[in-house]
Amino acid sequence: MKHSVVLANAVGIDRKGRYIIHSPSRWTTSVSQNPFSWYPWELAYLSSLLKKETEHSVTLVDGCLEQLDVQKYVDRVLPLKPDYLVMESSTRTIYDDKMFACKLKERTGTKLILCGQHPTVFPQETLEWADYVCQGEYEMTVIELLQGKEQSEIPGLFPNAGRPLFPDINILPWPEDDDVRRIDYGTPGVPGTNYLEVQMYASRGCPCQCNFCVCANIYYKRPNWRPRDIDDVMTEISYLKQKYPEMQGIFFDEESHNQDPRHFDRFLDAIIAHGHNDLNYVAMGSYSSLTPDLLIKMKEAGYYQMRIGIETASEKVAEAIGLKGKFNLDRLNQILEVARDVGIEMYGTFIFGAKGSTEEEDAKTIRLMQSIVKNKLLTELQVSIATPQPGTPFFKWADENGYLVTKNWEDFDGGCGAVVSYPDYPKEKIDLMFQKAVDIGRIYRGLQEARRNGWISVFRRAHNRVGTLGIMKAGMRFVKNKFAGI
């Protein structure tokens, strides 16, 4: 029987009016202004698969991209009259996602299929209002369910045993590019990007298993890295260039784009050989897998930026969160210096309040950030509060030790305040350290803006963002931090 199937990303505006930045396989955050959207890649792959493998009428709707609150989302989907709603939900968005899904079910009688982080971790609780829960990597689980396979024989469909990871991701068609246009996620694009870029995926998975990581511990459950066939990636780039002549670049939004240096070297050769180095590339990756020779070839291939997880300057914290052999500050500085000299922008991410953190250990990360900024080794800094997402070892450890200050899931945001408090490092001090790090990034961006466009532009942009009072508060924090030596 042919059904109407709607695939739905998270609600885009929550009950407090905050814009949701839903990141598939990573933690979800929110902002009060200047929102952007991550392309919902797993839903998009599922959409292509359903259209290829079934006769159902399939429509992908992204509440984040369209900035839909609960009621507007219901109004948007109602005309599609879905028999099934397949929704990917995170912990941060579960309350609003539930409200949307239940209102839609009340109006249409649609069957609710929940996937993603929160349903995977709390399947029994989710089944109190949903009809089905698909856990982990969910594409094939949803396919088999909608194909009518006996439910007891579908791996990954709760309460059945989990589904093994795709052994070969090359069986997947290219992700959805009709119901949602990938180019639309570049206007406005991800912060820190310089061009009109399409988000794309040349691999899936990560060989690390950091204790705070959603993708490694909830979606994948084991270390893995699965690259796509290089020739197929080149063909997809050709297709995107033809479909979107206005496209200026590509953002490889993967967990570890450059995981295998030999594979990455061949990948760069292919970009050059196919003439795709006329585009501008950004990628998420690891500094530990970079070499000076690779950075030089990246520049030739059109890469202008690499985004790396630095996370901490503390060896104690690095060991506690599971970075293992990925923590090496000497190598970090070497790679940053080569990248600067070659002309590759480096974008670094940092976390505060993680397992193993104390005020002293996190202050080491503040000093590292200051040193990196002083030497102009990073173009952009991204700062987050380490947030113990349910389903991760970090959450289990924090919960068992009584370090969680709340289980209000809206607070599990990563950018709006700590949800942990340690005996020797309380929540208030974690929040303060986070704010100091945020201010370093803001001041650095202000200085860069001043060099490009002058100080009047800096103050105008700051005033539009935080107002006069916000500028005064930031200035006082800066002076206080300078006197404190941090």
Residue pairs with C-beta under 8 A, 6 or more apart in sequence:
2 55
2 56
2 57
3 56
3 57
3 83
3 84
3 146
4 56
4 57
4 59
4 80
4 81
4 82
4 83
4 84
5 50
5 56
5 57
5 58
5 59
5 82
5 83
5 84
5 86
5 146
6 58
6 59
6 60
6 61
6 77
6 80
6 82
6 84
6 85
6 86
6 110
7 43
7 46
7 47
7 50
7 58
7 59
7 60
7 61
7 86
7 87
8 43
8 61
8 62
8 63
8 73
8 77
8 85
8 86
8 87
8 88
8 100
8 101
9 22
9 40
9 43
9 60
9 61
9 62
9 63
9 64
9 65
9 87
9 88
10 20
10 22
10 28
10 63
10 64
10 87
10 88
10 89
10 90
10 93
10 96
10 97
11 20
11 63
11 64
11 68
11 69
11 70
11 73
11 93
11 96
11 97
11 99
11 100
12 19
12 20
12 62
12 63
12 64
12 65
12 66
12 67
12 68
12 69
12 73
13 19
13 20
13 67
13 68
13 69
14 20
14 30
14 69
14 93
14 95
14 96
14 410
15 69
15 70
15 95
15 96
16 410
17 32
18 30
18 31
18 32
19 30
19 31
19 32
19 33
19 35
19 64
19 67
20 28
20 30
20 35
20 63
20 64
20 92
20 93
20 96
21 28
21 29
21 30
21 31
21 35
21 36
21 37
21 38
21 64
22 28
22 37
22 38
22 40
22 64
22 88
22 90
22 92
22 93
23 29
23 38
24 38
24 40
24 41
24 42
24 43
24 88
24 116
25 42
25 214
25 215
25 219
25 255
26 213
26 214
26 215
27 90
27 91
27 92
27 214
27 384
27 387
27 389
27 412
27 413
27 414
28 90
28 91
28 92
28 93
28 117
28 413
28 414
29 92
29 384
29 413
29 414
29 415
29 416
30 92
30 413
30 415
30 416
31 415
33 465
34 188
34 465
35 64
35 67
36 185
36 188
36 189
36 190
36 191
37 62
37 64
37 65
37 185
38 64
38 185
38 190
38 199
38 253
39 175
39 180
39 182
39 185
39 199
39 253
40 60
40 62
40 64
40 88
40 180
41 175
41 199
41 201
41 253
42 88
42 115
42 137
42 138
42 139
43 60
43 86
43 88
43 176
44 60
44 175
44 176
44 177
44 180
45 139
45 172
45 173
45 175
45 176
46 86
46 138
46 139
46 142
46 143
47 58
47 60
47 175
47 176
47 179
48 172
48 173
48 174
48 175
48 176
49 139
49 140
49 143
49 172
49 173
50 56
50 58
50 142
50 143
50 146
51 58
52 173
53 143
53 147
54 143
54 146
54 147
56 146
59 80
59 179
60 176
60 179
60 180
61 73
61 76
61 77
61 80
61 179
61 180
62 180
63 73
63 76
63 100
65 180
65 184
65 185
66 76
68 76
69 96
70 96
70 99
70 100
70 103
71 103
73 100
73 104
74 100
74 103
74 104
74 107
77 85
77 104
78 104
78 107
78 108
81 108
82 104
82 108
82 110
83 110
83 111
84 110
84 111
84 112
84 113
84 146
85 101
85 104
85 105
85 110
85 111
85 112
85 113
86 113
86 115
86 142
87 97
87 101
87 112
87 113
87 114
87 115
87 116
88 115
88 116
88 138
89 97
89 98
89 114
89 115
89 116
89 117
89 118
89 119
90 116
90 117
90 118
91 117
91 118
91 121
91 389
91 390
91 409
91 412
92 409
92 410
92 412
92 413
94 118
94 409
95 409
95 410
98 129
101 112
101 114
101 129
101 130
102 112
102 129
104 110
105 112
111 131
111 132
112 129
112 130
112 131
112 132
113 130
113 131
113 132
113 133
113 134
113 142
113 145
114 126
114 130
114 132
114 133
114 134
115 133
115 134
115 135
115 138
115 141
115 142
116 138
117 214
117 218
117 219
117 389
117 390
117 391
118 126
118 390
118 409
119 126
119 130
119 133
119 134
119 135
120 133
120 135
120 136
120 218
120 219
120 391
121 218
121 390
121 391
122 390
123 133
123 135
123 158
123 159
124 158
126 133
127 133
127 158
132 145
132 157
132 158
133 157
133 158
134 141
134 142
134 145
134 156
134 157
134 158
135 141
135 156
135 157
135 158
135 162
135 163
136 156
136 162
136 163
136 218
136 219
136 220
136 221
137 156
137 163
137 165
137 166
137 219
137 220
138 156
139 166
139 172
140 156
140 163
140 166
141 154
141 155
141 156
141 157
141 163
144 154
144 157
145 151
145 154
145 157
151 157
151 160
152 160
153 160
154 160
155 161
155 162
155 163
155 164
156 162
156 163
162 221
165 205
165 220
165 222
165 224
165 226
166 172
166 204
166 226
167 226
168 226
169 203
169 204
169 226
169 228
170 228
170 229
170 232
174 236
174 239
175 182
175 201
177 243
181 244
182 198
182 199
182 200
182 240
182 244
183 196
183 198
183 244
183 246
183 247
185 198
185 199
186 193
186 195
186 196
186 197
186 198
186 199
186 247
187 196
189 195
189 196
189 197
189 251
190 197
190 199
190 251
190 253
191 380
192 305
192 307
192 347
192 379
192 380
192 382
193 249
193 251
193 282
193 305
194 249
194 280
194 304
194 305
195 248
195 249
195 280
196 246
196 247
196 248
196 249
197 247
197 248
197 249
197 250
197 251
197 280
197 282
198 240
198 244
198 247
198 249
198 250
198 251
199 250
199 251
199 253
200 233
200 236
200 237
200 240
200 250
200 251
200 252
200 253
201 228
201 252
201 253
201 254
202 227
202 228
202 230
202 233
202 252
202 254
202 257
202 267
203 225
203 226
203 227
203 228
203 254
203 255
203 256
203 257
203 259
204 225
204 226
204 254
204 255
205 215
205 220
205 223
205 224
205 225
205 226
205 255
205 256
206 213
206 215
206 216
206 220
206 223
206 224
206 225
206 255
206 256
206 259
207 223
207 224
207 225
207 256
207 259
208 216
208 223
208 256
208 322
208 323
208 324
208 326
209 216
209 217
209 222
209 223
209 322
210 216
210 321
210 322
210 323
211 217
211 320
211 321
211 322
211 355
211 392
211 393
211 394
211 397
212 321
212 351
212 354
212 355
212 386
212 387
212 388
212 389
212 392
212 394
213 392
214 389
214 391
214 392
215 255
216 222
216 223
216 255
217 391
217 392
217 393
218 389
218 391
218 392
225 255
225 256
225 259
225 260
227 259
227 260
227 263
230 263
230 266
230 267
230 270
231 270
233 267
233 270
234 270
234 271
234 274
234 276
237 250
237 271
237 274
237 276
237 279
238 274
238 276
240 247
240 250
241 247
241 276
241 279
247 279
248 279
248 280
249 279
249 280
249 281
249 282
249 302
249 304
250 279
250 280
250 281
250 282
251 281
251 282
251 283
252 281
252 282
252 283
252 284
253 284
254 283
254 284
254 285
255 284
256 284
256 285
256 286
256 289
257 264
257 283
257 284
257 285
258 264
258 283
258 285
258 286
258 289
258 290
258 294
258 306
259 285
259 286
259 289
260 289
261 289
261 290
261 291
261 294
264 289
264 294
265 294
265 297
268 294
268 297
268 298
268 300
268 301
269 297
271 277
271 281
271 301
271 302
272 300
272 301
276 301
276 302
277 300
277 301
277 302
278 302
279 302
280 302
280 303
280 304
281 298
281 301
281 302
281 303
281 304
281 305
282 303
282 304
282 305
282 306
282 307
282 347
283 303
283 305
283 306
283 307
284 307
285 306
285 307
285 308
286 308
286 309
286 326
287 306
287 308
287 310
287 331
287 332
287 335
287 336
288 325
288 326
288 328
288 331
290 306
290 335
290 339
292 338
292 342
295 335
295 338
295 339
295 342
295 344
296 342
298 306
298 342
298 344
299 342
299 343
299 344
303 344
304 343
304 344
304 345
305 344
305 345
305 346
305 347
305 379
306 339
306 344
306 345
306 346
306 347
307 347
307 348
307 349
308 346
308 347
308 348
308 349
309 348
309 349
310 332
310 348
310 349
310 350
310 368
311 317
311 318
311 321
311 323
311 349
311 350
311 351
311 354
312 318
312 321
312 323
312 327
312 350
312 351
312 354
312 361
312 362
312 364
312 365
313 329
313 364
313 365
313 367
313 368
314 356
314 357
314 361
314 362
314 364
314 365
315 327
316 356
316 361
317 354
317 355
317 356
317 357
317 361
317 362
317 365
318 326
318 327
319 327
319 356
320 354
320 355
320 356
321 354
321 355
321 356
321 386
321 394
322 393
329 368
333 377
335 346
336 346
336 372
336 377
336 378
337 377
339 345
339 346
339 377
340 346
340 376
340 377
345 379
345 380
346 377
346 378
346 379
347 378
347 379
347 380
347 381
347 382
348 372
348 378
348 380
348 381
348 382
349 381
349 382
349 383
349 384
350 365
350 369
350 381
350 382
350 383
350 384
350 437
351 383
351 384
351 385
351 386
352 362
352 365
352 383
352 384
352 385
352 386
352 430
352 433
352 434
352 437
353 362
353 385
353 386
353 418
353 420
353 425
353 430
353 433
353 434
354 386
354 394
355 386
355 394
355 397
355 398
357 386
357 422
357 425
357 430
358 422
358 424
358 425
359 424
359 425
359 429
359 433
362 425
362 430
362 433
363 433
363 486
365 437
366 433
366 436
366 437
366 440
366 486
367 486
369 381
369 437
369 440
369 441
370 440
372 378
372 381
373 381
373 440
373 444
379 448
380 441
380 445
381 437
381 440
381 441
381 444
382 441
383 434
383 437
383 438
383 441
384 414
384 415
385 414
385 415
385 417
385 418
385 430
385 431
385 434
386 394
386 414
386 420
387 412
387 413
387 414
387 418
387 419
388 394
388 395
388 397
388 398
388 399
388 404
388 412
388 419
388 420
389 395
389 412
390 412
397 403
398 404
398 420
403 420
403 421
403 422
404 419
404 420
405 418
405 419
405 420
405 421
405 427
406 419
411 417
411 419
412 419
417 427
417 431
418 427
418 430
418 431
418 434
419 427
420 427
420 430
421 427
421 430
435 477
436 477
436 481
436 486
439 474
439 477
439 478
439 481
442 474
443 478
446 458
446 462
449 457
449 458
449 461
450 457
450 458
459 471
462 470
462 471
462 474
463 471
466 474
